[in-house]
Structure formats: C-alpha cells, structure tokens
Amino acid sequence: MKKWFKLATVVTTFSAMALTGCGNNSESSGGSDSETLTFMFRGGEDEKKAYQAAISEFEKNEDVKVKIVATDADQYATKLQAAISGGKVPDVFYVEQGSVMAYVDNGVLQDITKYVENSDFDLDNIWEYGVNSYRYDGEKVGSGPIYGLPKDVGPFALGYNKKMFEEAGIPLPDKDKPYTWDEFVEVSKKLTKDTNGDGILDQWATGFNVNWSLQAFVWSNGGDWANEAKDKVTIDTPEFAEALQYFADLQNVHKVTPSIADAQTLDTYQRWMNGEIAFFPVGPWDMSTYAKLDFEYDLMPWPAGKTGKSATYIGSLGIGVSSTTKNPEKAAKLVQYLAASEDGQKQLVDAQIQIPNLKDMAAEWASDTSSVPSNKQEFIDVVEDYGRALPGANTYNPEWYDEFFINIQSVLDGDMTAKEYLKETQPKMQEKLDATNQQKATAK
C-alpha cells in the first residue's frame, strides 16, 4: 500500500467538511446531460485498461455514454477536491473509506439504497465488510443507508520469496499456522546473509513500512490505537509497547532489515522486486506487477503475537454517486455494474488488480493454485477472518491516527524506546481525537 493513500484520505475528508451544502446546487453535475455520465477514478495502467473495457460493455448494455476521467494515484485527491470546490462533481467517483461521513453530512454523496435494493443482484453475495464500509446512519459507519458500493476490498497479506527458502533449505511457511514472533526471528536470521562473500549483507528477511505493517504486530499482540467507541486513545499499554519494540528490534537488534544507510541506497520495495527481501506485504493491487517478478512468491499468515492469531488491515475503495447527478438511476447502475456484476468483476479480476467482490466468484478464484500467488486463499482468510479496518478509517478524519507516525522514526532508529514514545504520544493523539469527534458533533 502506498503512502499517498493516507494523505489522500486527509485531503478529501477536510475538503468535504469545508464544502457544507455544496451538493445542493442543481447546476453542479459532472455529467454533460442526462444521457452522459462522468466517472472519475485513479489507478495504474492495468487498472485503467480494465475499467475502459468494463465501461465499454456497460455503455452497450445501458445505451448511455460514460466519460472517463482517470488520474494517477497521487493526483486523485487534489483533482476530486477541485471538482467538488468548483461545483463539478463527477456523476460517479471513487470514495475513500475515511471520507464517507463528511461527504454524506455535506451533501456530496447520494443515498443509493433504493437503487441497490431494487436491483437484480444479490447484496448478500458481496463481502459484508465492503458494503458496510459505505453505510452511514448519521452517527457511525457500518449501518444505515448505502452511499456507495465497494470498488474492492483490499486484504493486506504477507508475501514471501519461495526461492530464498529453497536455497536456504528452510521449509516453506505453513499456510494454515502462523509463525510465533520467536519463530519468525529465527527464520529471518537464516534468510539474512551475505550471498557473495564480500562481508556486506545483500539479502535480508524483512523490509516492512511502519505505516502499513505495524498494525499486524500490534493487533496480534492484543494492542490497538483506540477503544471501540473511538473516543479514547489506547496506545500506552504493555501489549502495544511490546509490539512496537519488536518491530523496531527487527532492524536494530536482530539486523534482519536493511539499515538506514541501506534503505537510502535502495528502498525495501525495490529490494523486494530485485529478490533481496524474503518477506514483504502483498495487496491484490500488486498482483499484476508481481506476476513479472524473476522469482516465485506466495502468501502466508502474518506472525502472531500473544493472541496466537494473525492480524492485518483490510482496506477498501468505494464507488459513489454524486448528489447532483442528472441521472441517478443510470449512475447507480454503473456503480452496481462495476462493483457487483459478474461481467464487470471479471474484467477487473482478470487484470490482476483486485480479488472478486462476489463471494462465490472469490471462492472459485482462490481455488486456482496454478497461478501466482498459489495461496490466494490467504487473501480470502484476511477478508473473512483476521482483517480489520485501519484505526482512522471510520473516524471523522484520521488526523489523530496520523499523529502517531509523525515522530515514530525515533523508535525505529533506536533513539527512543517504544514505551517512552507511546507515553509521550498518547496525549497528543487524544487531543486530536477529541477535536475530531468535536468536528463531527459540530457538523451535526
């Protein structure tokens, strides 16, 4: 997962809050007329090609024109914000999980419940996590009217380089039983080595980005960033401190992660792509790129802390309808076609950019072990069993959660202990969480 995702969430959320009532202007539709829809999304070349093919089929079936506005990932938030500010909201567009509450409260998103309930697809056949991410009852996300459908669900699994295991003579990870933390360190040390005998490490076990990988260690050890009500920050606990210290020690104590100097020479993503990293997170969006790797990779459960159970985050992007569209019925049909039709899903899944949204299609897809990754079932296990939303995804804005990572490098570099950092940071996060909840109350 890329760093812009978090930043884009912040930008779009704040822009929505600032545009109170902007969705009530009947002149501000992104579509040029009632028979033309504008669809705005972001993605790489593989995703753009897949959407173009899917939408061409939709146009034939529905006798409607769709104008596609495709942006690169790092440009999407800015361009959507500009479209909202200018009163030219696209008829259909990608919606971040963290933007749902603000977009609904400020009249940007349309309630599409009646269109969904009157359609001929089975809502129960779509991942519940995906649908619930775009339900909002005015108080919390997860229940109430539907303001979008999932473009996808994004289980963040753990990948490993099979070639490294085979060359080291280490048994491949069990796809059903996670390593304990001690076992993970033991295997990681065996996989970290100087392969050419020059006295310098050139192969490492791990290359985890703290923004997207720490959650797996914290949650599996019984820690969390906030309570269930999302009104109290809970990082200053022994369980959380142990997880964060373990994460930092992978580099500073166990030396199984590239050093700061090594990372400056080449980041860990590129080292994974070059076959120099043994363990690396994998999302469904990576599959089309990773299909071209020079080594075979597969998926495994995340190492388990004190709970004995793997944990990781599962994201989602939604597709919503503008409250100002001149053709809400056709716009809702486009959302349903992309998110819930077999034809639309086949185009996107075949492009190797996501797992199927449809449960029955996903079961068949995961049973195919002939293509990489062989253990696609791990993605499904994350969705059905051990995946969770990011802590900031279902609050009015994620600024309180972002605060956690601002000075985290001091722990990763070994300049501060995890316990010290958490004690110092919790009050700062609490102050911002209180402000976030006050913003929500004020918007009401």
Secondary structure as GFF3:
##gff-version 3
##sequence-region A 1 444
A	DSSP	alpha_helix	4	18	.	.	.	ID=ss1
A	DSSP	three_ten_helix	22	24	.	.	.	ID=ss2
A	DSSP	beta_strand	36	42	.	.	.	ID=ss3
A	DSSP	alpha_helix	45	62	.	.	.	ID=ss4
A	DSSP	beta_strand	65	71	.	.	.	ID=ss5
A	DSSP	alpha_helix	73	85	.	.	.	ID=ss6
A	DSSP	beta_strand	92	96	.	.	.	ID=ss7
A	DSSP	three_ten_helix	97	99	.	.	.	ID=ss8
A	DSSP	alpha_helix	100	105	.	.	.	ID=ss9
A	DSSP	alpha_helix	113	117	.	.	.	ID=ss10
A	DSSP	three_ten_helix	123	125	.	.	.	ID=ss11
A	DSSP	alpha_helix	128	132	.	.	.	ID=ss12
A	DSSP	beta_strand	135	136	.	.	.	ID=ss13
A	DSSP	beta_strand	141	146	.	.	.	ID=ss14
A	DSSP	beta_strand	149	155	.	.	.	ID=ss15
A	DSSP	beta_strand	157	161	.	.	.	ID=ss16
A	DSSP	alpha_helix	162	168	.	.	.	ID=ss17
A	DSSP	alpha_helix	181	191	.	.	.	ID=ss18
A	DSSP	beta_strand	204	206	.	.	.	ID=ss19
A	DSSP	alpha_helix	210	220	.	.	.	ID=ss20
A	DSSP	alpha_helix	238	252	.	.	.	ID=ss21
A	DSSP	alpha_helix	260	265	.	.	.	ID=ss22
A	DSSP	alpha_helix	268	273	.	.	.	ID=ss23
A	DSSP	beta_strand	277	282	.	.	.	ID=ss24
A	DSSP	three_ten_helix	284	286	.	.	.	ID=ss25
A	DSSP	alpha_helix	287	290	.	.	.	ID=ss26
A	DSSP	beta_strand	297	300	.	.	.	ID=ss27
A	DSSP	beta_strand	312	321	.	.	.	ID=ss28
A	DSSP	alpha_helix	328	340	.	.	.	ID=ss29
A	DSSP	alpha_helix	342	350	.	.	.	ID=ss30
A	DSSP	alpha_helix	359	366	.	.	.	ID=ss31
A	DSSP	alpha_helix	377	381	.	.	.	ID=ss32
A	DSSP	pi_helix	382	386	.	.	.	ID=ss33
A	DSSP	beta_strand	387	388	.	.	.	ID=ss34
A	DSSP	alpha_helix	399	406	.	.	.	ID=ss35
A	DSSP	alpha_helix	409	412	.	.	.	ID=ss36
A	DSSP	alpha_helix	418	443	.	.	.	ID=ss37
###
